[in-house]
Amino acid sequence: MTRQTGITSGTYERRVFGPGAVSIDDVCIGATLGGSTLEINRVFKDTRPDGALGPVKNFRRLESVDVILTVKLMEVVEEYIVYALAGSSLSNHVITGGEIAAATYLATVQLDAEMSGVTATDENKAVEVELSNCLVEGPFTLNLPESGEAVLELKFRAHYSATALTTEPWKITFDPAV
C-alpha cells in the first residue's frame, strides 16, 4: 500500500519557522523565550430554520472576532511593563496605574516570521501578521524561575476602530522574494 503524506515538491517553501520578531509601531521590542502565539477566533451565528436538520448554507453570519497575540518576552524593559499594564504611566523610572485613555492603545503590533526554502522570486520569503488598536490584557505576569531567565508574557488584543466597524483589526501579509 502506498503511504499518503501530502508532501509535494513545493512543501519545503511553504513552512514558517523561527521565533519571529515582534514590533510595536515598527519598533522591535526584543527577543522572546518560548515564542509567540497568534489566535484569531471568529464566532459565527448559526440560524436554523424550522425543519433544518443541521447548518443551512447562507444562514450563518459572523457574530464576533477576537484577535490575540501572546508574546513571551525575555527582555524586561520599563516601557514593556507599561504596555503590560494598560493605562499605566512611567515617570522617573516609576510605573503607576491609571485610566485607559485613547493614547493607551497601540496603533499596530506586528509579528514577522521567515518562510523556508526561498529560491525563486515567485515564492514567499516572509509572513507578517499585523494587529490594530491593541491593548495588553492581563494578568500581568513576570515569571521569575528558580533557575533560568525571567519571562514577561504580553497578550496583545486587537480592537475594532470606531470608524471602521466592519473591518476586522488584523491582516496577514505574505511578502514575495525580490
Secondary structure by P-SEA (a helix, b strand, c coil): cbbbbcccccccccccccbbbbbcccccccccccbbbbbbbbbbbbbbcccccccccccccccbbbbbbbbbcccccaaaaaaacccccccccbbbbbcccccccccbbbbbbbbccccccccccbbbbbbcbbbbbccccccccccbbbbbbbbbbbbbbccccccccbbbbbbccc
